[in-house]
Amino acid sequence: MIVCSCNVLSDHDVRHAVNSAGNFPRNARQIYGCLGCSVECGRCARTMKGLIDETLASCGSSSAIR
């Protein structure tokens, strides 16, 4: 599913960035940095945050970084 239409980022891109970043990105801006792009309109930020939280919770890392 496309999460960010401005940068054509999918939910798989977001999950991959979270899983492969050593310091676990916790917001949309950090995800964009990991993926080499930048925030455009910002409409995807809430969805991206949900994906980040979901991905971190599934790997048991969310409690370690909060």
PyMOL commands that set and color helices and strands:
alter all, ss='L'
color gray80, all
select helices_A, chain A and resi 11-20+28-35+45-58+62-65
alter helices_A, ss='H'
color red, helices_A
select strands_A, chain A and resi 2-4+9-10
alter strands_A, ss='S'
color yellow, strands_A
deselect
rebuild
show_as cartoon
